[in-house]
Structures are given as C-alpha cells and as structure tokens.
Amino acid sequence: MVPEMERLELLAFQRPVDLIYKKEEDESRWALIKAVAPDVLVLTADHSYDASELEELEGIVGRIEVLPRQASVTTSERIRQMYMNLGERLGPKLAEVLPGLIDSIVHRG
C-alpha cells in the first residue's frame, strides 16, 4: 500500500527519529541491534519474540522496554479492509456489467 521510499520519508520526518536503517534480506538476524548495542530496545506489546529470543536480546542491549502498540490500525489491516470494501462496492456493479461483457466476448468468435 505504501511504497518503501514513501515509508522511509514518512519516518525521516518524525521528530524522534535519528536514524533509519533498512535491513536487507541477506543480513544476519539482529545485525543492527548488535552493531548499535542500544541502552534501551523498545518493542511493541505484540512482538513475536519468544522467551529465549528475548533472553538473547537482553545479552545484546542494556534493557528491553515493551510498550503498547501506538497505532490502532496496522497497514495489513488497512489492506484487508480495503479489499473487503472493494468487493462490497464492486460486486453489484460487476453483476450488472459482466453478463453483457461475457455475452459480447462469446458471440464475437
């Protein structure tokens, strides 16, 4: 929904953002975290790390703070809602147009 460069620009203009790091697919896990070794690593409450991964992270960072998610709707949820709404809006119009379109295609040949 939001192109990569646009997302990076949106992040760049946020006051608390000092550094933006785009992880490449072939980089090792937690490469940036290991390189920076931050005093505090902030995760959202819905992070996907299990207990052993959190323990490993605690060995790299000073401490881990878990905060509630700030956004009420994720990008994935917006995409899902868009597709659902699109289907509801297009369904009746397609029902009107498709029969005639199919008929014209079938009778052309």
C-alpha positions as CSV (number, residue, x, y, z in Angstrom):
1,M,0.0,0.0,0.0
2,V,2.8,2.4,0.9
3,P,5.9,2.2,-1.3
4,E,9.2,1.6,0.5
5,M,10.7,5.0,-0.2
6,E,7.5,6.8,0.9
7,R,7.6,4.9,4.2
8,L,11.2,5.9,4.7
9,E,10.4,9.5,4.0
10,L,7.5,9.4,6.4
11,L,9.8,8.0,9.1
12,A,12.6,10.5,8.3
13,F,10.3,13.5,9.1
14,Q,9.3,12.2,12.6
15,R,10.9,14.3,15.3
16,P,12.1,11.4,17.5
17,V,13.8,9.6,14.6
18,D,17.6,10.0,14.4
19,L,18.5,7.0,12.2
20,I,16.6,4.9,9.7
21,Y,18.1,1.5,8.8
22,K,16.7,-0.6,6.0
23,K,17.6,-4.2,6.6
24,E,18.4,-6.3,3.6
25,E,17.1,-9.8,3.3
26,D,20.5,-11.4,3.4
27,E,21.7,-9.7,6.6
28,S,22.1,-11.7,9.7
29,R,19.4,-11.6,12.4
30,W,19.6,-8.5,14.6
31,A,22.7,-7.1,12.7
32,L,21.8,-3.5,13.5
33,I,20.9,-4.3,17.1
34,K,24.3,-6.0,17.6
35,A,26.1,-3.2,15.8
36,V,24.5,-0.4,17.8
37,A,24.0,-2.3,21.1
38,P,21.4,0.3,22.4
39,D,20.9,1.0,26.0
40,V,17.2,0.5,25.5
41,L,15.4,-1.6,22.9
42,V,11.8,-0.7,22.6
43,L,9.4,-3.4,21.4
44,T,5.6,-3.3,20.9
45,A,3.5,-5.5,23.1
46,D,2.6,-7.6,20.1
47,H,6.2,-8.5,19.3
48,S,6.8,-12.1,18.1
49,Y,9.9,-12.9,20.1
50,D,9.7,-15.9,22.4
51,A,11.3,-16.1,25.8
52,S,14.7,-17.5,24.5
53,E,14.9,-14.8,21.9
54,L,14.2,-12.1,24.4
55,E,16.9,-13.6,26.6
56,E,19.3,-13.4,23.7
57,L,18.4,-9.8,23.0
58,E,18.9,-8.9,26.7
59,G,22.5,-10.1,26.3
60,I,23.0,-7.5,23.5
61,V,21.1,-4.5,24.8
62,G,21.0,-2.6,28.1
63,R,17.3,-3.3,28.7
64,I,14.1,-4.1,26.8
65,E,11.0,-1.9,27.2
66,V,7.7,-3.2,25.9
67,L,5.2,-0.6,25.0
68,P,1.6,-0.9,23.9
69,R,1.0,-0.5,20.1
70,Q,0.5,3.1,19.3
71,A,-1.4,2.7,16.0
72,S,-4.9,1.4,16.3
73,V,-4.8,0.0,12.7
74,T,-1.9,-1.6,11.1
75,T,-1.1,-1.4,7.4
76,S,-2.0,-5.0,6.9
77,E,-5.4,-4.4,8.5
78,R,-6.0,-1.4,6.2
79,I,-5.2,-3.5,3.2
80,R,-7.6,-6.2,4.4
81,Q,-10.3,-3.6,4.9
82,M,-9.7,-2.1,1.5
83,Y,-10.1,-5.4,-0.2
84,M,-13.3,-6.2,1.8
85,N,-14.8,-2.8,0.9
86,L,-13.8,-3.1,-2.7
87,G,-15.6,-6.4,-3.0
88,E,-18.7,-5.0,-1.4
89,R,-18.7,-2.0,-3.7
90,L,-17.7,-3.8,-7.0
91,G,-19.9,-6.8,-6.6
92,P,-23.2,-5.2,-7.6
93,K,-21.6,-3.3,-10.5
94,L,-19.9,-6.4,-11.8
95,A,-23.2,-8.3,-11.6
96,E,-24.7,-5.6,-13.9
97,V,-21.8,-5.5,-16.4
98,L,-20.4,-9.0,-16.6
99,P,-23.3,-10.8,-18.2
100,G,-23.3,-8.4,-21.2
101,L,-19.5,-8.4,-21.4
102,I,-19.3,-12.2,-21.4
103,D,-22.1,-12.4,-23.9
104,S,-20.3,-10.0,-26.3
105,I,-17.0,-11.9,-25.9
106,V,-18.7,-15.3,-26.6
107,H,-20.6,-14.0,-29.7
108,R,-17.5,-12.3,-31.2
109,G,-15.9,-15.6,-32.2
